[in-house]
């Protein structure tokens, strides 16, 4: 149920604008930190996967296939070997990441038709541009006064906090 009653009892209905802004700011900073950690993880993983290996088991096989002797190539080859031995999960992972799909050609054609119909309904042409419905022009007339109203509300909230 998405409405203001969900916030009652959680402190959000009695917080000032400044407190809410500070909470939102802290959440934004935490989100940025989490994104940086994920990016660092991907960077480290990519560096490890592209690292050269000197494995007597895998290097000759990979080089014979014309592949670089990297950890990524060895992991992929190991997955393929497991799939060859009958491991269905290994096969499914290979199929998923090699671009193979469970969907039939008919399913994909139906999806393309649904997407085309949706674009027509939304007024989007093939280049992805939306037809101008005049909304922005109508909005620009009242934007100045709306902004002034917002600044007045902010000043009133700050005066109430004092």
C-alpha positions as a LaTeX table, in Angstrom:
\begin{tabular}{lrrr}
\hline
Residue & $x$ (\AA) & $y$ (\AA) & $z$ (\AA) \\
\hline
Unk1 & 0.00 & 0.00 & 0.00 \\
Unk2 & 1.84 & 3.12 & $-1.21$ \\
Unk3 & 0.52 & 6.11 & 0.67 \\
Unk4 & 1.44 & 8.53 & 3.43 \\
Unk5 & $-0.08$ & 6.35 & 6.15 \\
Unk6 & 2.83 & 3.93 & 5.68 \\
Unk7 & 5.18 & 6.62 & 6.99 \\
Unk8 & 3.24 & 7.39 & 10.18 \\
Unk9 & 4.99 & 6.03 & 13.25 \\
Unk10 & 8.35 & 5.93 & 11.49 \\
Unk11 & 9.19 & 9.56 & 12.28 \\
Unk12 & 8.84 & 10.87 & 8.73 \\
Unk13 & 5.56 & 12.67 & 9.40 \\
Unk14 & 7.07 & 14.76 & 12.20 \\
Unk15 & 10.51 & 15.57 & 10.70 \\
Unk16 & 11.42 & 19.00 & 9.42 \\
Unk17 & 12.41 & 19.61 & 5.83 \\
Unk18 & 16.02 & 20.03 & 6.92 \\
Unk19 & 16.04 & 16.66 & 8.74 \\
Unk20 & 14.49 & 14.92 & 5.76 \\
Unk21 & 17.09 & 16.53 & 3.47 \\
Unk22 & 19.91 & 15.35 & 5.76 \\
Unk23 & 18.51 & 11.80 & 5.81 \\
Unk24 & 18.23 & 11.81 & 2.01 \\
Unk25 & 21.78 & 13.16 & 1.72 \\
Unk26 & 23.14 & 10.40 & 3.97 \\
Unk27 & 21.28 & 7.82 & 1.89 \\
Unk28 & 22.74 & 9.26 & $-1.30$ \\
Unk29 & 26.27 & 9.13 & 0.13 \\
Unk30 & 25.78 & 5.50 & 1.22 \\
Unk31 & 24.43 & 4.64 & $-2.23$ \\
Unk32 & 27.49 & 6.22 & $-3.87$ \\
Unk33 & 29.81 & 4.26 & $-1.60$ \\
Unk34 & 28.01 & 1.00 & $-2.44$ \\
Unk35 & 28.30 & 1.77 & $-6.18$ \\
Unk36 & 32.03 & 2.47 & $-5.79$ \\
Unk37 & 32.51 & $-0.84$ & $-3.96$ \\
Unk38 & 30.68 & $-2.73$ & $-6.71$ \\
Unk39 & 32.75 & $-0.96$ & $-9.38$ \\
Unk40 & 35.98 & $-1.82$ & $-7.53$ \\
Unk41 & 34.85 & $-5.44$ & $-7.26$ \\
Unk42 & 34.17 & $-5.63$ & $-11.02$ \\
Unk43 & 37.52 & $-3.99$ & $-11.77$ \\
Unk44 & 39.39 & $-6.46$ & $-9.53$ \\
Unk45 & 37.49 & $-9.43$ & $-10.94$ \\
Unk46 & 38.20 & $-8.32$ & $-14.51$ \\
Unk47 & 41.91 & $-7.92$ & $-13.70$ \\
Unk48 & 42.04 & $-11.40$ & $-12.20$ \\
Unk49 & 40.16 & $-13.02$ & $-15.08$ \\
Unk50 & 42.41 & $-11.45$ & $-17.70$ \\
Unk51 & 45.61 & $-12.40$ & $-15.84$ \\
Unk52 & 47.91 & $-14.79$ & $-17.68$ \\
Unk53 & 48.23 & $-18.26$ & $-16.17$ \\
Unk54 & 50.96 & $-20.83$ & $-16.55$ \\
Unk55 & 49.10 & $-24.05$ & $-15.92$ \\
Unk56 & 50.53 & $-27.31$ & $-17.25$ \\
Unk57 & 46.95 & $-28.62$ & $-17.40$ \\
Unk58 & 45.25 & $-25.75$ & $-19.24$ \\
Unk59 & 47.90 & $-23.70$ & $-21.08$ \\
Unk60 & 48.65 & $-26.31$ & $-23.81$ \\
Unk61 & 44.93 & $-26.92$ & $-24.42$ \\
Unk62 & 44.09 & $-23.22$ & $-24.62$ \\
Unk63 & 47.05 & $-22.44$ & $-26.88$ \\
Unk64 & 46.15 & $-25.35$ & $-29.16$ \\
Unk65 & 42.69 & $-23.80$ & $-29.55$ \\
Unk66 & 44.26 & $-20.43$ & $-30.36$ \\
Unk67 & 43.10 & $-18.84$ & $-27.10$ \\
Unk68 & 45.03 & $-16.71$ & $-24.64$ \\
Unk69 & 46.17 & $-18.59$ & $-21.58$ \\
Unk70 & 44.15 & $-16.53$ & $-19.09$ \\
Unk71 & 42.17 & $-17.44$ & $-16.02$ \\
Unk72 & 38.97 & $-16.51$ & $-17.84$ \\
Unk73 & 39.71 & $-18.92$ & $-20.69$ \\
Unk74 & 40.57 & $-21.69$ & $-18.23$ \\
Unk75 & 37.32 & $-21.15$ & $-16.26$ \\
Unk76 & 35.28 & $-21.21$ & $-19.48$ \\
Unk77 & 37.04 & $-24.34$ & $-20.68$ \\
Unk78 & 36.44 & $-26.02$ & $-17.31$ \\
Unk79 & 32.72 & $-25.19$ & $-17.55$ \\
Unk80 & 32.60 & $-26.69$ & $-21.03$ \\
Unk81 & 34.35 & $-29.83$ & $-19.79$ \\
Unk82 & 31.77 & $-30.18$ & $-17.00$ \\
Unk83 & 28.94 & $-29.73$ & $-19.51$ \\
Unk84 & 30.47 & $-32.38$ & $-21.78$ \\
Unk85 & 30.46 & $-34.78$ & $-18.82$ \\
Unk86 & 26.72 & $-34.18$ & $-18.35$ \\
Unk87 & 26.51 & $-31.32$ & $-15.84$ \\
Unk88 & 23.24 & $-29.64$ & $-16.84$ \\
Unk89 & 23.87 & $-26.53$ & $-14.74$ \\
Unk90 & 27.19 & $-25.97$ & $-16.49$ \\
Unk91 & 25.44 & $-26.32$ & $-19.85$ \\
Unk92 & 22.70 & $-23.87$ & $-18.82$ \\
Unk93 & 25.29 & $-21.32$ & $-17.70$ \\
Unk94 & 27.17 & $-21.69$ & $-20.99$ \\
Unk95 & 23.96 & $-21.32$ & $-22.99$ \\
Unk96 & 22.90 & $-18.27$ & $-20.97$ \\
Unk97 & 26.16 & $-16.38$ & $-21.33$ \\
Unk98 & 26.85 & $-17.36$ & $-24.93$ \\
Unk99 & 23.69 & $-15.59$ & $-26.05$ \\
Unk100 & 21.58 & $-18.68$ & $-26.63$ \\
Unk101 & 17.99 & $-18.30$ & $-25.56$ \\
Unk102 & 15.21 & $-20.60$ & $-24.44$ \\
Unk103 & 12.82 & $-18.53$ & $-26.53$ \\
Unk104 & 11.83 & $-19.75$ & $-29.94$ \\
Unk105 & 11.99 & $-17.58$ & $-33.06$ \\
Unk106 & 8.22 & $-17.18$ & $-32.82$ \\
Unk107 & 8.51 & $-15.90$ & $-29.23$ \\
Unk108 & 11.11 & $-13.36$ & $-30.28$ \\
Unk109 & 9.02 & $-12.21$ & $-33.25$ \\
Unk110 & 6.00 & $-11.76$ & $-30.97$ \\
Unk111 & 8.13 & $-9.72$ & $-28.56$ \\
Unk112 & 9.31 & $-7.47$ & $-31.40$ \\
Unk113 & 5.70 & $-6.96$ & $-32.52$ \\
Unk114 & 4.66 & $-6.05$ & $-28.96$ \\
Unk115 & 7.54 & $-3.58$ & $-28.69$ \\
Unk116 & 6.65 & $-2.00$ & $-32.06$ \\
Unk117 & 2.99 & $-1.66$ & $-31.01$ \\
Unk118 & 4.06 & $-0.12$ & $-27.71$ \\
Unk119 & 6.27 & 2.42 & $-29.51$ \\
Unk120 & 3.39 & 3.37 & $-31.82$ \\
Unk121 & 1.07 & 3.76 & $-28.83$ \\
Unk122 & 3.60 & 5.99 & $-27.03$ \\
Unk123 & 4.28 & 8.04 & $-30.16$ \\
Unk124 & 7.93 & 7.01 & $-30.45$ \\
Unk125 & 9.45 & 6.77 & $-33.92$ \\
Unk126 & 12.24 & 4.39 & $-34.93$ \\
Unk127 & 15.00 & 6.77 & $-33.83$ \\
Unk128 & 13.59 & 6.73 & $-30.30$ \\
Unk129 & 12.38 & 10.32 & $-30.35$ \\
Unk130 & 9.08 & 11.10 & $-28.68$ \\
Unk131 & 6.68 & 13.42 & $-30.46$ \\
Unk132 & 6.49 & 16.88 & $-28.88$ \\
Unk133 & 3.12 & 17.14 & $-27.16$ \\
Unk134 & 3.69 & 20.70 & $-25.91$ \\
Unk135 & 4.02 & 19.69 & $-22.26$ \\
Unk136 & 7.33 & 21.48 & $-21.72$ \\
Unk137 & 6.02 & 24.69 & $-23.27$ \\
Unk138 & 2.98 & 24.61 & $-20.98$ \\
Unk139 & 5.19 & 23.90 & $-17.98$ \\
Unk140 & 7.65 & 26.70 & $-18.66$ \\
Unk141 & 4.95 & 29.32 & $-18.14$ \\
Unk142 & 4.36 & 28.35 & $-14.52$ \\
Unk143 & 7.84 & 27.14 & $-13.57$ \\
Unk144 & 9.01 & 30.56 & $-12.34$ \\
Unk145 & 6.10 & 31.06 & $-9.98$ \\
Unk146 & 6.26 & 27.46 & $-8.76$ \\
Unk147 & 9.93 & 27.90 & $-7.87$ \\
Unk148 & 9.15 & 31.11 & $-5.96$ \\
Unk149 & 6.39 & 29.29 & $-4.03$ \\
Unk150 & 8.86 & 26.52 & $-3.12$ \\
Unk151 & 11.44 & 29.03 & $-1.84$ \\
Unk152 & 8.77 & 30.71 & 0.32 \\
Unk153 & 7.79 & 27.29 & 1.78 \\
Unk154 & 11.46 & 26.55 & 2.56 \\
Unk155 & 11.83 & 29.86 & 4.39 \\
Unk156 & 8.68 & 29.20 & 6.40 \\
Unk157 & 9.96 & 25.73 & 7.37 \\
Unk158 & 13.30 & 27.16 & 8.50 \\
Unk159 & 11.56 & 29.87 & 10.55 \\
Unk160 & 9.36 & 27.20 & 12.16 \\
Unk161 & 12.50 & 25.21 & 13.09 \\
Unk162 & 13.89 & 28.21 & 15.00 \\
\hline
\end{tabular}
